[in-house]
Amino acid sequence: MAHERPAPGPAVPARHLRPAADGTPWRPTGSGVFPHAELVDGTWWVPRLDDFPEHPLHTLFADGRRVADLDDDLPLRGGREAEGGTAPALTAAERTAVLGLMAVLGPYGAEYGTPCPGDWCTCELLTDAYVLGEAG
C-alpha cells in the first residue's frame, strides 16, 4: 500500500514486532494518539495510531525512535480499540515519561522531520497539546 510519506522499507506484520517474548502486557496511556505503551528491558515501546488509510495503521516506536510502520492491527485484544485488557494503566509519572518521549511525534512523518500537513487526514490536529488532552 502506498502512503503519503512512505517509510524506508516495507511495512511489516505487527505479529512479528512483539517486543517482549514473556507476554508483558501493553498498558493504556490515556492518549488517543499513543494509546498503549510497554516497558521492556528499560525501553518504552509505543504505537502511534495513524490516520488510516492515508497513512499506515500504526507506527511503532522504541524510546521515541521509529521501529516500523504497520499495515495490520497490533496484537492486542480488541486491536485498535483495545482498552489494554487487564493491564493496569500507566501511572502519572510513567505517562509523563512516555508522552515526553513522543513529543512532536503525533503527526505521521514527524519522525523524519517532515510532519504531514493534514491535507487529506487529521495529522495537523495531532499537536502535543492534543495528545496530552486525550487523558481520560
N, C-alpha and C positions, 0 to 999 in steps of 0.2 A: 504494500500500500504506500503510495507517495504522500508525503506530508509537506506542509508549507516550508518547514526548515528541516530537511532530512538530517538525521544524526549520522555520524560516521558508522558504517557497518549496518547490517540489518537489525531490525527489532528482533528480540529473542523471546521464546516462550517463557512466560512467568514461572512455570513449574520448575525451570532449571535455575532459578535465581534465589531459591530459599536460602538465606544467609546462615541459618542455624540448623544443623542436622539434628540437634537434640529436641526440636519441636518448640523452641522458645516462641511464645505467642506474640503476635502483633498486638500492640496496645493502642487504644484510641487516644488521639491527641486533643480532640475537641475542635479541630480545624477542618473546614470543608475542603481545603486545598491540599493539605498534607494530613489526611485522615488517620493514619496509623504510623507507628514507629516501633522499632525493635532494637534493643541494645544487645549486641553480640560482640563479645570479647573487646569491650570498650569502644565499639564503633556503632554510631546510630545509623540504622538503615531506615530510610524514609521514602515511601512512594508519593509522588505528586499525582493528583487526579487531573489529567489533562482534558481539554475540550475536544473530545472525540466526536465526529470523525475528522475534524480539521487537523488534529494532531494525534499522536499515539494515545492509546487509552491511559497509560501511566508512564511516568519516567521514574526510575528508581535511583536513589542517591545513597551514598555511604559517606557520612560526615560532611554533607553538603557538596560532594563531588558526584557527578553523573556516572552511573554504572551502565544503565541501559534504558532504551525505550521499549515499552511492552505493548504489543498489539492484542494481547489477550488478557483475561482477568487475573488478578492476583490470587494466590492460593489461600484465600480467606473464606471462612464460612460466610456465604452471602455475597461474596465478591465485592463489587464497587460499593454496595450499600451496607457492607458488614459493620456491625457495631463493636467488633472486637471479641465476640464470643464471651467467654468467662474471664478473659484477661482484664486486669484492673486498668483503669485509665492512668495516664501519666500523672505524676504529682505536679504541682505548680512549678517546682524547680526544674523538673525534667522537661516539662512543656516549654518553659522559657529557654532551656538549653537547646532543645530540638528546633524550635522555631527561630532561634537565633542563628543556628547553623544554616537554616533555609532562607534567611533574609535575602530579599530581592530575587529569589528563585521562583516566585509564583507563576509568572508567565512562561509559556513554552519558549524555549530558545534563550532564556536568560542565562542558562548555564554556559552558553557560548558567547555571552556579551552582546547578543542581539535579540532582546525580548520581542516577542510577537506584538505588533501594534494593535491587534484585536480587530482587524478589518473584517474578518469572517467568523470570529469567535469572541469569547469573553475575556481574552487574555489582558486587555487593557484595564480591566477591573481588579486584577489579582495583585494589588499592592500589598505591602507588608501590613498596613492598617487593616485591610480587608481580611487577610489571613489571620491576624490576631483577633479580629472581631467575630470570628466564627465559633469561638468557645461557647459551649452550651451551658 
